[in-house]
Amino acid sequence: MASGFSFFLSFCGLVALLVVVPDLSSAQYESIYCGKDDCYDVLQVDRSSTTSQIKKAYRKLAKQYHPDKYKGPDAGERFQQIATAYETLRDEETRRDYDYMLDNPDEFYGHYYRYYKHQITPKVDVRVVIAVSITVISLLQYLHGWQRYGDAIRYALITPQYRNKAKQRALADGLLNNLKKGKKSKEQLRAEEEAVLRRVVEDSLDIRGGYSKPKVQDVLWIQLVLSPYFLVMYIIWFCKWQWKYRICREEYDDEAREYLTRKKLGLSQYKWEGTPEDERERALERELWIHENFVAYKEEQELEQKAKLADNSKYKQYRRYMKNHGAGRISFIDED
């Protein structure tokens, strides 16, 4: 008796599910696509209609039910429903997902995921996004290069060493002789002199490294376009290097010595060019590509740095403080 009653309850539950689920599914989809309506019925087309037929039907209905012409009580809602149906069916991927929902109404979560994925995902070609991003980066890179170059020029103009040399060259070339002609205020004379000295500095000063004058070929776009060329040139250079110095055992020339020294010190081309010439010469003379020489060079650099710190008054105060109080306390160190 008990088993028969439990079977009856199970049978009733199964029937209830079969009855309720279709109603539940229709209620679940009221907020996506065309809601309770069929997008194909809204546009008066069927599932076999082509994209051009759907577009033609949309134009006809949009013209017929436009709020400026159709004055029914549901004018706005009707026009919005037509637009929603068209947006759903004109895109092939969205239409495919909608057709799948019609054929498989029970997959609630999957349909919601696919619907909102289309709503949130930007409808822009990824290639366009990448191209715009590279363009923006290239522009910022070029403008930043000019800013750094301008900082270097301004630094040279306020540094007596470079300013005096620029003024001497300007006087030798007669560039400052005509400044005092005519009635000019002190501000005008100063501005004209600064402009002349700036031109002299730009023409005469050899600025290398990260503050050098920017070049168009250094921006990201040009580098990417020329990357196949650079790759081929690198392969050629690598093969020549291996043949010349690894197989034939020839002595390193000046360019090779400079390359090996720069790599051993971990410097980029820009940083190496920005290093003072006397420091570069000393590094080349030490033949740092030889491991023993490099180790000795690093030890000398560390000793030199320690000697500089030992002569620094604030560093002496810090060492005394650490010796007397340790690292567990915080206090201000008086300025000298």
C-alpha positions in Angstrom: 0.0 0.0 0.0 2.8 2.4 1.0 4.7 1.6 -2.2 1.7 2.2 -4.3 1.1 5.6 -2.7 4.7 6.6 -3.3 4.5 5.6 -6.9 1.3 7.7 -7.3 3.1 10.8 -5.8 6.1 10.3 -8.1 3.7 10.0 -11.1 1.9 13.2 -10.1 5.2 15.0 -9.7 6.4 14.0 -13.2 3.1 15.2 -14.7 3.4 18.5 -12.8 6.9 19.0 -14.2 5.7 18.3 -17.8 3.0 20.8 -17.4 4.9 23.5 -15.5 8.2 23.6 -17.3 6.9 24.9 -20.7 5.2 27.7 -18.8 8.3 28.3 -16.8 10.5 28.5 -19.9 8.2 31.0 -21.6 8.3 33.1 -18.5 12.1 32.8 -18.2 12.7 34.3 -21.7 10.5 37.4 -21.3 13.6 39.6 -20.8 15.7 38.4 -23.7 15.3 38.6 -27.5 11.7 39.3 -28.3 10.3 38.0 -25.0 7.1 36.0 -25.3 6.8 36.8 -29.0 8.6 35.1 -31.9 11.1 37.4 -33.6 10.2 35.8 -37.0 6.5 36.4 -36.4 7.2 40.0 -35.4 8.9 40.7 -38.7 6.4 38.5 -40.6 9.1 36.2 -42.0 10.0 32.6 -41.4 13.2 30.7 -40.4 14.1 30.1 -44.0 14.2 33.8 -44.9 17.5 35.3 -46.0 19.2 38.3 -44.4 18.2 40.5 -47.3 14.5 39.4 -46.9 14.7 40.1 -43.2 16.1 43.6 -43.9 13.4 44.3 -46.5 10.7 43.2 -44.1 12.1 45.3 -41.3 12.2 48.5 -43.5 8.6 47.9 -44.5 7.3 47.4 -41.0 9.5 50.2 -39.5 8.0 52.6 -42.0 4.5 51.4 -41.4 4.7 51.4 -37.6 6.9 54.5 -37.1 5.5 56.6 -34.2 5.2 59.6 -36.6 2.8 57.6 -38.8 1.3 54.9 -36.6 -0.8 56.5 -33.8 -2.0 53.4 -32.1 -1.8 53.2 -28.3 1.0 50.7 -28.6 3.0 52.7 -31.2 6.2 53.0 -29.2 6.1 49.4 -27.9 5.3 48.0 -31.3 8.1 49.9 -33.0 10.6 48.9 -30.3 9.6 45.3 -30.7 10.2 45.4 -34.5 13.7 47.0 -33.9 14.5 44.3 -31.3 13.5 41.5 -33.7 15.6 43.0 -36.5 18.7 43.4 -34.2 18.3 39.7 -33.2 17.9 38.3 -36.8 20.2 40.5 -38.8 23.4 39.2 -37.1 24.2 35.6 -38.1 25.6 34.6 -34.8 22.8 36.1 -32.8 20.2 34.5 -35.1 21.9 31.1 -34.7 21.7 31.4 -31.0 18.1 32.5 -31.2 17.2 29.5 -33.4 19.0 27.2 -31.0 16.8 28.6 -28.1 13.7 28.0 -30.1 14.8 24.4 -30.7 16.0 23.8 -27.1 13.9 26.0 -24.7 14.9 24.1 -21.6 18.6 25.2 -21.6 17.8 28.4 -19.6 21.3 29.3 -18.4 23.0 28.7 -21.7 20.6 30.9 -23.5 21.0 33.7 -21.0 24.8 33.4 -21.2 24.8 33.6 -25.0 22.4 36.5 -25.1 24.2 38.7 -22.6 27.6 37.7 -24.1 26.4 39.4 -27.3 25.1 42.4 -25.4 28.3 43.0 -23.4 30.9 42.1 -26.0 32.0 45.1 -28.0 30.9 44.8 -31.6 34.2 46.0 -33.0 36.8 44.1 -35.1 39.7 43.0 -32.9 42.1 44.0 -35.7 40.7 47.6 -35.4 41.2 47.6 -31.7 44.8 46.4 -32.0 45.6 48.9 -34.8 44.2 51.8 -32.8 46.1 50.7 -29.6 49.4 50.5 -31.5 48.7 53.9 -33.1 48.1 55.5 -29.7 51.1 53.8 -28.1 53.3 55.0 -31.1 52.0 58.6 -30.8 52.6 58.7 -27.1 56.0 57.1 -27.5 57.0 59.8 -30.1 55.6 62.7 -28.0 57.4 61.4 -24.9 60.6 61.2 -26.9 60.3 64.9 -27.9 59.6 65.8 -24.2 62.7 64.0 -23.0 64.7 65.6 -25.8 63.4 69.1 -24.8 64.3 68.4 -21.1 67.9 67.6 -22.2 68.1 70.8 -24.2 66.7 72.9 -21.3 69.2 71.2 -18.9 72.1 72.1 -21.2 70.9 75.7 -21.4 70.9 76.1 -17.6 74.2 74.2 -17.1 77.1 76.8 -17.2 79.5 74.3 -18.9 77.2 73.8 -22.0 75.7 77.3 -21.9 79.1 79.1 -22.0 80.2 76.9 -24.9 77.1 77.6 -26.8 77.5 81.3 -26.2 81.1 81.3 -27.4 80.1 79.5 -30.6 77.2 81.9 -31.2 79.5 84.9 -30.7 82.2 83.3 -33.0 79.5 82.8 -35.7 78.1 86.3 -35.3 74.7 85.0 -34.3 74.3 87.5 -31.4 75.6 90.6 -33.2 72.2 91.7 -34.6 70.2 91.2 -31.5 70.6 94.7 -30.2 69.5 96.4 -33.4 66.3 98.3 -33.1 64.3 99.3 -30.0 63.8 96.1 -27.9 63.0 95.6 -24.3 65.2 93.5 -22.0 62.6 90.7 -22.1 62.7 90.6 -25.9 66.5 90.6 -26.0 66.6 87.8 -23.5 64.1 85.7 -25.4 65.9 86.2 -28.7 69.2 85.3 -27.1 67.7 82.1 -25.6 66.3 81.2 -29.0 69.8 81.6 -30.6 71.5 79.6 -27.8 68.9 76.9 -28.1 69.5 76.5 -31.8 73.3 76.4 -31.2 72.8 73.7 -28.5 70.5 71.6 -30.8 73.0 71.8 -33.7 76.2 71.3 -31.6 75.3 69.1 -28.6 75.6 65.4 -29.1 72.8 64.0 -27.1 72.7 60.2 -26.9 70.8 57.5 -25.0 67.2 57.9 -23.9 67.3 61.7 -24.3 68.4 61.7 -27.9 66.3 63.3 -30.6 63.4 61.0 -31.4 63.2 59.4 -34.8 60.1 58.2 -36.6 61.6 54.8 -37.3 61.9 54.2 -33.5 58.2 54.2 -32.8 56.3 51.0 -32.3 54.3 51.0 -35.6 57.5 51.3 -37.7 59.3 48.8 -35.6 56.5 46.2 -36.2 56.4 46.9 -39.9 60.1 46.6 -40.2 60.4 43.6 -37.9 60.8 41.0 -40.7 63.7 43.1 -42.0 65.3 43.3 -38.6 64.8 39.6 -38.1 66.6 38.8 -41.4 69.4 41.3 -40.5 69.8 39.7 -37.1 70.1 36.2 -38.6 72.8 37.5 -41.1 74.6 39.2 -38.3 74.5 36.1 -36.1 75.8 33.9 -38.8 78.7 36.3 -39.5 79.5 36.5 -35.8 79.6 32.7 -35.5 81.7 32.3 -38.6 84.1 35.1 -37.8 84.7 34.8 -34.0 83.6 31.2 -33.2 84.9 29.2 -36.2 87.7 31.4 -37.6 88.8 32.6 -34.2 89.5 36.1 -35.3 90.2 38.9 -32.8 87.3 41.1 -31.8 87.1 44.4 -33.7 86.1 47.7 -32.1 82.4 47.1 -32.8 82.5 43.6 -31.4 84.3 44.7 -28.3 81.8 47.4 -27.7 78.9 45.0 -28.1 80.4 42.4 -25.8 81.2 45.0 -23.1 77.7 46.5 -23.3 76.1 43.1 -23.0 78.3 42.1 -20.1 77.3 45.3 -18.2 73.6 44.6 -19.0 73.2 48.0 -20.8 70.9 48.7 -23.8 72.2 50.5 -26.8 70.5 53.8 -25.6 72.0 53.5 -22.1 75.5 52.6 -23.5 75.4 55.7 -25.8 74.3 57.8 -22.8 77.3 56.6 -20.7 80.1 59.2 -20.5 82.8 58.5 -23.1 85.6 58.2 -20.6 83.7 55.5 -18.7 83.1 53.6 -21.9 86.8 53.8 -22.8 87.8 52.4 -19.4 85.3 49.6 -19.7 86.6 48.7 -23.1 90.2 48.7 -22.0 89.4 46.3 -19.2 88.1 43.7 -21.7 85.1 42.9 -19.5 83.9 40.1 -21.8 86.5 38.0 -20.1 84.9 36.6 -17.0 87.9 37.2 -14.6 88.2 40.8 -15.7 84.5 41.4 -15.2 84.5 39.9 -11.7 87.5 42.1 -10.7 85.8 45.2 -12.3 82.6 44.6 -10.3 84.6 44.2 -7.1 86.3 47.5 -7.7 83.0 49.2 -8.4 81.6 47.9 -5.1 84.6 49.1 -3.2 84.4 52.5 -4.9 80.7 52.7 -4.0 81.4 51.8 -0.4 84.1 54.4 -0.2 81.6 57.1 -1.4 79.1 56.0 1.1 81.6 56.0 3.9 82.3 59.7 3.1 78.6 60.5 3.1 77.6 62.2 6.4 74.0 60.9 6.3 75.1 57.4 5.7 77.5 57.7 8.7 74.5 58.8 10.8 72.5 55.9 9.6 75.2 53.4 10.5 75.6 54.9 13.9 71.9 54.7 14.5 71.7 51.1 13.4 74.7 50.2 15.6 73.2 51.8 18.7 69.5 51.2 18.3 69.1 48.4 15.8 66.3 48.1 13.2 63.4 48.0 15.5 62.9 51.7 16.1 61.9 54.7 13.9 63.1 58.3 14.4 64.0 61.3 12.3 67.6 62.0 11.4 68.5 65.7 11.8 69.6 67.5 8.7 73.2 68.6 8.4 
